[in-house]
Amino acid sequence: MSEAGKLNVPIARTALEKNEIESVLGPLSSGWLVQGPKVREFEEKWSAFTGAAHSIAVTSCTSALHLSLVALGIGPGDEVIVPAFTWISTANVVEHCGAKPVFCDIDLETFNIDAKAAAAVVTDRTKAIIPVHLFGLCADMDAVAALAKTHGLAVVEDAACGFGARIGGRHAGTFGDTGCFSFHPRKAITTGEGGMVTCADEALAARVRRLRDHGAVMTDLQRHLGARPYLLADHVDAGFNQRMTDIQGALGSAQMDRAGAIIAERQRLAARFDEAFADLDWLRTPVTPEGYEHGYQSYPCLFRPEAISLETVARVNAARNLWMDTLQKAGISTRPATHAVHMLSFYADTYGLKPQDFPNALFANDCSISLPLFHGMSEAEQDYVIETVRKGYAPA
Ligand SMILES: Cc1ncc(COP(=O)(O)O)c(C=O)c1O
């Protein structure tokens, strides 16, 4: 309870079970602290859950994206298509390769990449596209795959939020050349920091594995289990150190034992919100297209969808911010769903971009609002959010 006797509901709360917390003691006691048996176990469980042929644990989704691009040979002179509404690292990793991120607009219904807008920015320098499965909903992968096939583009899925996101039963991260997941604490499975690359192609997976570990042809675990553990491995790439620790691997692996239950609980909470807000025409709750399954990394809504246009967006934005302030004072944390990267100073200044260049990304940036949703949320907490949201907003 807050001082005023109200509930305090965070935007997200990490809810680890006792055995999950205790799981980190294994590596701490055994002394095998860096990428080893527990990371391998986590990777195996991740592959089993997602249906990916290969899973490669790394230090973050950002490093998963970066290693994917490097492994696919993206470099200076190349262009990579990135939706304008996403977390900044989707674009930053392209910069880190010396390539150019080329933004395109999103579909405001789903907040995900608009494949037609993507098609319009393809040039003869375009080498890859990064569809983002925002907030637990897959991007339109049929459309992205068709575009990629037409132009011979590599597809790197940004599935940072994509745990539990499926199309026709097929999990995020299994559509493109690679899929990249995040285990930051705002994600449903967390290892503090952490990430995973999923991949179908054996040779590409081997390259990502090497690149995460200084370019070594053999992991420490393989070397230690092998016949001659005293000899060092050869290094065939100038790789990176993006290894996950076994402490994190143990934590991730333990949570995977209730992966299905975590998704089911988040979906149940989301369905309850959907029903409670169904009659509010000023708040558009998350849209799930036919055949898609939403993993609800978060619960992103659009504030006053009926009122948004280029002329009104500043006013709707002011009213949303005022409403967010009211909710915060009532003890309820909210956030804009994410940010429009082309509006952030680095990208706006570097590429001379204006907010209205990608209107839907601008609208999503200024008018979206994520309500608290996390597994472990109590009924009292959810009831309190429902009751407070239903009181409505004040005009700006
Ligand atoms: C869409 C998207 N991409 C990439 C990332 C980066 O993930 P990480 O913090 O694990 O590097 C995030 C993090 O929130 C994200 O939401």
The ligand as an SDF file (V2000), in Angstrom:
LIG
                    3D

 16 16  0  0  0  0  0  0  0  0999 V2000
   12.5030   -4.4580  -29.3070 C   0  0  0  0  0  0  0  0  0  0  0  0
   13.7460   -4.5660  -28.4950 C   0  0  0  0  0  0  0  0  0  0  0  0
   14.9130   -4.8450  -29.0980 N   0  0  0  0  0  0  0  0  0  0  0  0
   16.0580   -4.9600  -28.4110 C   0  0  0  0  0  0  0  0  0  0  0  0
   16.0800   -4.7900  -27.0380 C   0  0  0  0  0  0  0  0  0  0  0  0
   17.3750   -4.8990  -26.3310 C   0  0  0  0  0  0  0  0  0  0  0  0
   17.3930   -5.9580  -25.3980 O   0  0  0  0  0  0  0  0  0  0  0  0
   18.5650   -6.0660  -24.3330 P   0  0  0  0  0  0  0  0  0  0  0  0
   18.2560   -5.0890  -23.2360 O   0  0  0  0  0  0  0  0  0  0  0  0
   18.4880   -7.4920  -23.8430 O   0  0  0  0  0  0  0  0  0  0  0  0
   19.8350   -5.7670  -25.0230 O   0  0  0  0  0  0  0  0  0  0  0  0
   14.8970   -4.4970  -26.3620 C   0  0  0  0  0  0  0  0  0  0  0  0
   14.9220   -4.2970  -24.9210 C   0  0  0  0  0  0  0  0  0  0  0  0
   13.9660   -3.9340  -24.2940 O   0  0  0  0  0  0  0  0  0  0  0  0
   13.6950   -4.3800  -27.1050 C   0  0  0  0  0  0  0  0  0  0  0  0
   12.5460   -4.0920  -26.5130 O   0  0  0  0  0  0  0  0  0  0  0  0
  1  2  1  0
  2  3  1  0
  2 15  2  0
  3  4  2  0
  4  5  1  0
  5  6  1  0
  5 12  2  0
  6  7  1  0
  7  8  1  0
  8  9  2  0
  8 10  1  0
  8 11  1  0
 12 13  1  0
 12 15  1  0
 13 14  2  0
 15 16  1  0
M  END
$$$$
